[in-house]
Amino acid sequence: QFSYAGPEGFVGILAEAWPDGTVFARAGYRRYDFEGREPVFDVPRDDDEYRLIAGFEHDVRGGVLSGWSLQGNWSYTTNDSTVDLYEFDRHQINLGLARSF
């Protein structure tokens, strides 16, 4: 009942938007075909997940944060399920610093 199979696909684009800065967008789809029946509801569970992501990255070239990257993104996920309990819409905003070694 907790294992699943199903296709997934993603497409995206990345572009230089300003010196040392890039923007990106991605869209994805994932199908979850769960095995067995949902025990509480006694129905088979199948989900369709759709995801959109848009973000940026800026490489800092000087000062205290030289060598670091400022990153941010917004993501939206919606999940359609044959079991109402597992249906949702979610928005997330992330902001952070990253450094590669």
CORURZI-V449681 format. One record per pair of residues at least 24 apart in sequence whose C-alpha atoms are under 8 Angstrom apart, sorted by the first residue. I is the first residue (numbers start at 1). J is the second residue. Records with the same first field share a line. If there is no record, write none. Layout:
I: J, J
This chain:
1: 34, 35, 36, 37, 38
2: 34, 35
3: 34, 35
4: 32, 33, 34, 35
5: 31, 32, 33, 34
6: 30, 31, 32, 33
7: 31, 32
20: 58, 59, 60
21: 56, 57, 58, 59
22: 56, 57, 58
23: 54, 55, 56, 57
24: 54, 55, 56
25: 52, 53, 54, 55
26: 52, 53, 54
27: 51, 52, 53
28: 52
41: 83
43: 83
44: 82
45: 81, 82, 83
46: 81, 82, 83
47: 79, 80, 81, 82
48: 79, 80, 81
49: 77, 78, 79, 80
50: 77, 78, 79
51: 75, 76, 77, 78
52: 76, 77
67: 99
68: 97, 98, 99, 100
69: 97, 98, 99
70: 95, 96, 97, 98
71: 95, 96, 97, 98
72: 96
